[in-house]
């Protein structure tokens, strides 16, 4: 299975394998984190807009956090939490593959079992694995693995050989079988002509081909996945030439947040202006139409009530004279 975002990090893993078992294991952690975030953001892309702005709420949380535990909570929310009711019908196969309870022999259970073996080999305590398990458990277990090794651990090189074998198997089962990674992915860049340059991330990018000729479509430049129509994958930065792929990595400030490449360790700043607004339902506009027709004199209308002058900010006559003199308007 070829997926350009994941393949970049897999190449790093293969190079690390020739170095040492410790370097190999460390690179596998980076690969797992890449798969983790790609799957999470791919699912978030399939959440449609709703009045409570659930997709924005999840994105807003991810752009702030630098811990994988919050990412695990985000995909859990998107699959079976409040945001799940707004998941596109076309993304139901992705949801079902991660939420159904599976037995030994199913790729989901075997992938989770291999992840549990990795934790046990490193003597890391984690939640128990029942006789049947869904794939959501994989995200929680990997978050524990990452936090006890890369983030808050001091793993000895001599203890990484066996965990590396089981971790590689766990990731491979996930990547090679999950239907999300088999969908059409592409980077869209709009040329000055209005047509789009389509850079395939997966081998089959045919669903995007019509954009190469269309000038009426309106998509911002970015990574897209096709769920019946192109859906922007949030918090992944790249370009049409695939110079690198960057994932949101926390560090949100008033103007930017950190983006990290797991293939090269390069960093860049993401634009934080899209996340200025706090999550939650936006207040209704005073000029928004009513939900039903009401009688206005001899007519029926859904126009809102007029804004009374008393609700406006008062302005003195002297201020009005000054403003009008500046604009050339005479009262």
N, C-alpha and C positions, 0 to 999 in steps of 0.2 A: 504494500500500500504506500503510495507516494503522496506526501503532503509537505509542501515546501517549508512551511513554518517549523514543522517537527523535524523534517529531514536535516535542516541546518544544525540542529542540536545533536542529532544522531551522528552526524559526521564528527562532531567534537568528541562524542563518546568513543567512537572507533579509534580516534587518534590517542585518546587517553588510555585505552586498553593496552597499547604498546608501551606505555610509560610504567605504570604500577597498578596494583589492585586498588590501592587507596585512591589514586587519581581517577581510576575507572569508576569506582563507587561514587565519588564526589560528582563526576560528570553525569552519572545516572540520576542523581538527585536533581540536577539541573534539567535533565530530560523529563523527569517526572513532573517537575514544576511547570514546564512548558506545556505538557499534555494536560495537566490539571487546569491551567488558566485558559488554554485554548478551548477545552470542552466547556468550561464555565461561561466564557464570553460567547461561545457559539450558541449556547442555550439561551442566554440573555437576549441575543439578537432576535430570537423568535417570539419575544414578548411584545404584544401590540400595545399601543397607547391606551390609557384608561384615565378616568378622572382623578384617581388617586396617584397617578404617575408611579406605578410600581417598578417599572424598568428603570426609571430615573433614580428612584430610591435605592435600588440595588447598585447601580453604577456609582452613585454619589458615595455610598459606603465603601466600595472597592477602591475608589480613587484616593481615599484617605488612609486606608489601612496598609500596613507593611507585613501583616501576619496572614498565613494561609488559613488559619482557623476561620477568619471572617469570609474568606472565599468559599470554604466548605459550607458555611451557613447560607451564603448567597445562592449557591446552586441548589441547596435543599429547599430554600424558599421558592425558587423558580420552578422546581419540579413538583413539590407537594405542599407548598406554603401559600400565603396570600396571593403571590404573583402567578401561581400556577393556573388560575382560572383564566388568565389572559394569554396563555400560550397558544400560538397559532396551531390550527388543526394539522397543518403539514408537518409540525414538529412533534406530533404525538409518538411516532416511532422512537425518536430520541428519548422522550420522557419514559416510555414504556420499558426500553432496554435498561434504563438506570433505576427504575423504581420497582420492577417486579421481583418477587422472591425467587431465588434460583437455587438449584441443587448442585452438588458436586458433579462435574462433567460439563456444566454450562460454563461458557467463557467468563461470565460475570463472577460466578462463585470462585472459579479457579484463579481469577485475577486477584480477588480479595484475599483468598487463601494464601497466595504467594506473597502478598503484601504483609499479611500477618506473620508469615514465616520470616520475613525480613526483620520485622520488629523483634521477634523472639530471638533471632540470632544475635541481635545487638543488645539483648537484655533490656529492652524498653517496654515498660508496662503500657498496655492499651486495652481497649474494649474487647470483650470476648467475641469469638466468631461462632454464631449458632449453626445448627445443621442446615439451615436455609438462610440466605442473605441476599439483600439487594446490592446494587453497585454503588449506591450512595455511600455505603460504608467505606468504600475505597478512598473517597475524598477525605473522610475523617481520619482514617488510618495514615494516609500519606501526610496530612497536616501534622499529625503527631510525630511521624518519622522525621519530617523536615525540622520541626521545632526542637527535637531532642538531639539533632545532629548538627545541621548547619547553623541554626539560630542560637541554641543554648546548650550545646554539647561539646565534648572533646573526645571524639571517637578515635580509638587507637587504630593505626594502619593494619595491624596484625589481625584485627577482627572484621575486616571488610570483605574478605574473599567470599565466604558463604552468603552473606547478605546481598552481595552484588549479583549473584546468580539468581536468587529468588526475586530481587527487585527488577532485574532485566526481564524475567519471564512475566511478571505482573504487568509491566508497562507494555510489553509486546502484545499480550492478550487484549489489552484495552485498545491500543491503537489499531490493531489489525482487524478488530471485530466491530467496534462501535460505529453505527451508521452515520453519525455526525461527520466523522472524518472522511466518509465516502461521498458526501454531497459535493456539489460544485462550489468551489471557493475561488475567488479572484480578487485582484486589486484593480479598482476602477479609477482611471484618471481622465478627466474631461479635457480634451484639446480645445484650442482656441476656436476651432470650427464648430464646436458644440457636440461633436461625436466623441466617443470614449475609446481610450486605449485600454484593452482588457488584457491584464497579465495573469495567466492561470496560476493558481496556487495548487490546485489538484489537476490531474490529467484531463478530466472532463469539465471543461468550462463552456461547453456549447450553449447552455441556457443564457449566457451573457452575450452571445455573439450578436444579437440584434442591436445591441447598444453601439456596436462599431459603425453602424449606419444611421442610427437615430440621432436626431438633434433636438427632439422635443422632451426627452427624458431629463430629469433633474436629480442627480445624485452627487453628493459631496465626495471628494477624493477619499479613498480609504479601502480597507479590507471588507469584502462582502461574502456572504454565504447565501445560497439560493434556496429559499423555502417557498417555491411557487413564484416568488418575485425576489429581487435582490434585497437583502437585509444587511444594513451596516453592522459590522462586528465592532462593538465599542472597545476602547482602551487598548487597541493594538495599533501601533504606528509603523508605517513602512513607506515605500514609494514604488513607482511603476517598474523600476529596475531591480527591486528586491535587494537594495544595498544592505539592508538588515531588517530585522523585525524586533520591535520594542514593545514590552508589556508594562502596563501601569504597575508601579512598585512603591506606592505610598509617597510620603514627603509632600503632601499638599500644602501649598502656601496660598497667599492671596492671588498670585499670578500664575503659578505653575505647579506641576507635580512631576515626580521622577518616573522615567521610563527606562527599563533595563532590557538589554539583549542577552538572552541565555546562551547564545551561540558565540558571541565575541566579548561579552562583559562590557560592551560600550553602553554609555548612558546618554540620554537626551532629555530635554524638558518638554513636558506636555502642556498644552494650553488649558489653564484652569478656569477660564472665563465661562465655559459651558456649565460649570458646576457651582456658580455663585449662589443660585437660588436654593434655599433649604428644601429638603424633600417634604412631601405632603401635598395635600390638595391646594391648588391655587385659589385665591379669593375670586369670586365672580366679578366680572367687569360691570360697571354701572351702565354701560351701553349695550350689554348683552341682551338679546331678544328674550321675551317671555316664553315659557314652555307651552302656553295656550293662548288662544285669541280672547281678547276682552273688548268690551264696547268703549269706543272713544267717540263721544258725540253720536253721529249717525253712522259710524263705521266700526268694523271689527278690525282689531290690530293686535300684533304681538310686540309692538314697540314698547320699550321700557318707559317708566315714568320720567318726566322731565326733572332734571337736576335743578333744585330750587336755588335761587341766588343766595339764600342764607347759608347754604352749605359750601359756598365758594370762599376762597381766601379774600378777605376785605382789602381794598386798595384805596388809599387816599387820593383826592383830586390832584394834589401836587405831584404824586408819583405818576399818575396818568399823564399829566402835562409833560413831565420830563421824558417819559417813554415815547409819547407821540412826537415830541420835538426831535428826538433822535431818529425816528423812522420817517419823518417828513409828513406825518399824518396830522391834520388839524381838526380838533374837535369843535 
